[in-house]
Amino acid sequence: MSQVVEQLRQALPAEALVTDPDRMESFRYDRAMFCPAGMPLAVVLARETAHVQAAVRIANEAGVPIVPQGARSGLSGAANALDGCIVISLEKMDRILAIEPIDRYVVTQPGVYNAVLSRAVAEHGLFYPPDPSSWEFCSIGGNLSTNSGGLCCVKYGVTTDYVLGLEVVLADGRILRTGRKTVKGVAGYDLAKLIVGSEGTLGIITEATLMLRPAAAKPKTMAALFGSGVEAGNAILEIIRSGVSLSLLEIMDQTTIRAVNKYKRMDLPDEAAAMLIAQSDAGGEAGAADVAAVAKLCRDHGALECIEAEDDAEGEMLLEGRRVALTALEQLGTTMIDDVAVPRTRLADFIGRLEQLSAELDITIGVLGHAGDGNMHPTVVFDQADPAQAERAQVAFDRVMEIGLELGGTITGEHGVGVLKRTWLAEEIGPVALDVHRAIKTALDPKNLLNPGKIVAE
């Protein structure tokens, strides 16, 4: 191992290599709870693709596992280090390389934060739609690795829908360039789509070409308050059935609203059991008509009150409350954040089952999520110092995934599998699909060095 460190030292600039245990401590884990994390042999703070390539080649020759990392804001343990591994951090690769307004694409390094990229392309009258709630502190590389979604998925889709091309360092150090910069292109297998969502197990993304859209109009925003989560779920179904084209449709329960109020000193209405937040970016009278139609549908289906934002600032305030919801819940205790997506026709059933589960186990479950596409983030809140609560929390977390599958859903809509959900992935996809996963992994990483043990158990 000392020889490996010495080879890294010779191949990399001094500022790109970290071996001090105290400094490496913060590179051991992401934000997931209850996922094991080891101590790396070294951390490579790559500044360019050549640094990644050099580290991978050294690791491949020595048979040392590699753990790629972005901003470490993930929630599945996919970025957690292994004992004796080389962590390759992409956080210093944080440059936007090109913005092409006519061809509508951006070329970016993986360490650029989502919000930074979004603001940069907005200056050119363009729009990058994928916007996770954590957009201020999550990186594009991490978004690609987990195929992140966000608040606007209901209208615009997820990260993979905007990937034109990738530069990827493979397990043996070769550089794969796949995809295109044209609007259309179907040459060969879609390798870019294979890499997206693979959580660093098939290659390390060092550059991405992402499709952009023309800037959307300023959104119109409204909120609706309900006496129960099930009523809110039923209203969501009617909104979707109506065909109104919303750019955002989110839900927060009373636990979440109160946590946000306490955390940000906001004055969100917290007397109701649930709140829907809806936006339309259709622009002008069309956007106002969309919001008015949603408000009417909510009133017709049990809403206690509907509030239409009077201006952009009020709309931004509502949206900010939703963006900080997970962080706010963390202030109440230890959290286990689930990420289950169900068919939208089963949302009311799902919410009702969560309410029953919370009462049955006597555990707090904050319910929030992307209501428009059925991707929910039930968050179990508990006192980690209380063994009985911690045990019930783990039971609740697993039961949420079980309920999601029973309702025809999936165990993750955007946070990925990582370490946290490996067992549940096998439950969802079955043995044949699991064999295919392993065959693809073996083909691209025969020594099993890239993020081993993530997604599929060894």
Secondary structure, DSSP 8 states (H G I E B T S, - for coil): -HHHHHHHHHHS-GGGEE--HHHHGGGS--S-SS------SEEEE-SSHHHHHHHHHHHHHHT--EEEESSS--SSSTT---TT-EEEE-TT---EEEEETTTTEEEE-TTSBHHHHHHHHHTTTEE-----TTTTT-BHHHHHHHT---TTHHHH--GGGGEEEEEEE-TTS-EEEEE-SSS----S--HHHHHTTSTTSS-EEEEEEEE-EE-----EEEEEEESSHHHHHHHHHHHHHHT---SEEEEEEHHHHHHHHHHH------SSSEEEEEEE-S-HHHHHHHHHHHHHHHHHTTEEEEEE-SSHHHHHHHHHHHHTHHHHHHTTSEEEE--EE--GGGHHHHHHHHHHHHHHHT-EEE-EEEGGGTEE--EEEE-TT-HHHHHHHHHHHHHHHHHHHHTT-BS-SSS--TTTTHHHHHHHHHHHHHHHHHHHHHHH-TT--BSTTSSS--
